[in-house]
């Protein structure tokens, strides 16, 4: 993402490259969201286990 942003800020990106960068940025954002959801689910499960007195 940082490399894409850097290239865009330099202003030397053509329309085709810009479209490619936008598509790639969208893919990276989707992957990050999926990883965050997965991690959130894992943490929630761990916290639930810790709060459940029957698992002690």
The 8 nearest C-alpha neighbors of each residue, nearest first, counted from 0:
[[1, 3, 2, 4, 24, 27, 5, 23],
 [0, 2, 4, 3, 5, 6, 24, 7],
 [3, 1, 5, 4, 0, 6, 7, 20],
 [4, 2, 0, 6, 1, 5, 7, 20],
 [3, 5, 7, 1, 2, 6, 8, 0],
 [6, 4, 2, 8, 3, 7, 1, 9],
 [7, 5, 3, 9, 4, 8, 2, 12],
 [6, 8, 4, 10, 9, 5, 12, 3],
 [7, 9, 5, 10, 6, 4, 11, 3],
 [10, 8, 6, 7, 11, 5, 12, 4],
 [11, 9, 8, 7, 12, 6, 13, 5],
 [10, 12, 9, 13, 7, 6, 8, 16],
 [11, 13, 10, 16, 17, 7, 14, 6],
 [12, 14, 16, 15, 17, 11, 10, 18],
 [13, 15, 17, 16, 18, 12, 19, 20],
 [16, 14, 18, 17, 13, 19, 12, 20],
 [15, 17, 19, 13, 18, 14, 12, 20],
 [16, 18, 14, 20, 19, 15, 13, 12],
 [19, 17, 21, 15, 16, 20, 14, 22],
 [18, 20, 16, 22, 17, 21, 23, 15],
 [21, 19, 17, 23, 22, 18, 24, 16],
 [20, 22, 24, 18, 23, 19, 17, 25],
 [21, 23, 25, 19, 20, 24, 18, 26],
 [24, 22, 26, 20, 25, 21, 19, 27],
 [23, 25, 21, 27, 26, 22, 20, 28],
 [26, 24, 28, 22, 23, 27, 29, 21],
 [27, 25, 23, 29, 24, 28, 30, 22],
 [26, 28, 24, 30, 29, 25, 31, 23],
 [27, 29, 31, 25, 30, 26, 24, 32],
 [30, 28, 26, 32, 27, 31, 25, 33],
 [31, 29, 27, 33, 28, 32, 34, 26],
 [32, 30, 28, 34, 33, 29, 35, 27],
 [31, 33, 35, 29, 34, 30, 36, 28],
 [34, 32, 30, 36, 31, 35, 37, 29],
 [33, 35, 37, 31, 32, 36, 38, 30],
 [34, 36, 32, 38, 37, 33, 39, 31],
 [37, 35, 39, 33, 34, 38, 40, 32],
 [38, 36, 34, 40, 35, 39, 33, 41],
 [37, 39, 41, 35, 40, 36, 34, 42],
 [40, 38, 36, 42, 37, 41, 35, 43],
 [39, 41, 43, 37, 38, 42, 36, 44],
 [40, 42, 38, 44, 43, 39, 45, 37],
 [43, 41, 45, 39, 44, 40, 46, 38],
 [44, 42, 40, 46, 45, 41, 39, 47],
 [45, 43, 47, 41, 42, 46, 40, 48],
 [44, 46, 42, 48, 47, 43, 49, 41],
 [45, 47, 49, 43, 48, 44, 42, 50],
 [46, 48, 44, 50, 49, 45, 43, 51],
 [49, 47, 45, 51, 46, 50, 44, 54],
 [48, 50, 46, 47, 51, 45, 52, 54],
 [49, 51, 47, 48, 52, 46, 54, 45],
 [50, 52, 48, 53, 49, 54, 47, 55],
 [53, 51, 54, 55, 50, 49, 48, 47],
 [54, 52, 51, 55, 48, 50, 49, 47],
 [53, 55, 52, 51, 48, 49, 50, 47],
 [54, 52, 53, 51, 49, 48, 50, 47]]
